[in-house]
Amino acid sequence: MLPSAKKIKKIYPNKTIWCWTGYIYDKDLIKGGRKYTEFTDRLLNCIDVLVDGPFIEEQKNLMLEFRGSENQRILKLAEIRAK
């Protein structure tokens, strides 16, 4: 995944790259999180927008844009990295 993401970012630097994950960014994907690996930061640096959180059937909402359930968040990673 990382080589592909880096290549896409290099070829199309002005494109916005989205990624959907069932994991929670500030719990699972940060250093020390249960899904953090040596590649996580490098991959996240290639992603502009991350939709995090698992899909939960009981919170399903067809009116939401770009996500399927109320618990999912749309995170602009460039803004988060700038903080």
Legacy VTK file of the C-alpha trace (Angstrom):
# vtk DataFile Version 3.0
C-alpha trace
ASCII
DATASET POLYDATA
POINTS 83 float
0.000 0.000 0.000
2.726 2.495 0.933
4.625 2.256 -2.389
1.363 2.754 -4.313
0.311 5.731 -2.194
3.718 7.384 -2.579
3.657 6.841 -6.352
0.152 8.271 -6.714
1.074 11.300 -4.589
4.166 11.890 -6.744
2.380 11.520 -10.092
-0.706 13.520 -9.044
0.502 16.032 -6.417
-2.606 18.208 -6.736
-5.107 15.377 -6.262
-6.772 14.843 -2.906
-6.226 11.301 -1.658
-8.966 9.803 0.525
-8.741 6.651 2.624
-11.426 4.766 4.558
-10.458 2.729 7.598
-12.374 0.876 10.252
-9.860 2.041 12.825
-9.993 5.185 14.940
-7.248 7.636 14.016
-6.420 9.082 17.428
-6.704 5.738 19.215
-5.532 2.997 16.862
-3.289 4.738 14.309
-1.084 6.862 16.566
2.264 5.724 17.965
1.491 3.091 20.583
-1.963 2.406 19.094
-3.076 -1.145 18.471
-2.722 -0.886 14.662
0.329 1.393 14.502
3.301 -0.023 12.582
6.617 1.293 11.345
4.819 2.263 8.095
1.761 4.023 9.554
3.109 7.590 9.644
4.545 7.368 6.144
1.257 6.068 4.763
-0.821 8.683 6.600
1.476 11.389 5.186
0.314 10.370 1.695
-3.364 10.683 2.640
-5.205 14.003 2.620
-8.565 12.910 4.033
-9.164 9.936 6.306
-12.606 8.550 7.106
-12.124 6.684 10.364
-14.180 4.424 12.591
-15.954 1.160 11.950
-19.272 1.018 10.147
-21.972 0.382 12.758
-25.258 -0.895 11.346
-27.292 0.615 14.210
-25.860 4.067 13.351
-26.336 3.720 9.592
-27.394 6.969 7.933
-27.835 7.152 4.163
-27.922 10.965 4.320
-24.260 11.232 5.327
-21.718 12.116 2.672
-18.665 9.867 2.245
-19.427 7.725 5.295
-22.014 5.159 6.244
-22.647 5.526 9.963
-22.897 8.389 12.453
-19.778 7.367 14.386
-17.452 7.743 11.406
-15.453 10.955 11.072
-13.999 12.800 8.106
-10.526 13.981 9.092
-8.422 16.394 7.047
-4.996 15.033 7.892
-3.046 18.018 6.541
-4.808 20.243 9.088
-4.176 17.743 11.880
-0.491 17.454 10.939
-0.151 21.264 10.934
-1.131 21.481 14.623
LINES 1 84
83 0 1 2 3 4 5 6 7 8 9 10 11 12 13 14 15 16 17 18 19 20 21 22 23 24 25 26 27 28 29 30 31 32 33 34 35 36 37 38 39 40 41 42 43 44 45 46 47 48 49 50 51 52 53 54 55 56 57 58 59 60 61 62 63 64 65 66 67 68 69 70 71 72 73 74 75 76 77 78 79 80 81 82
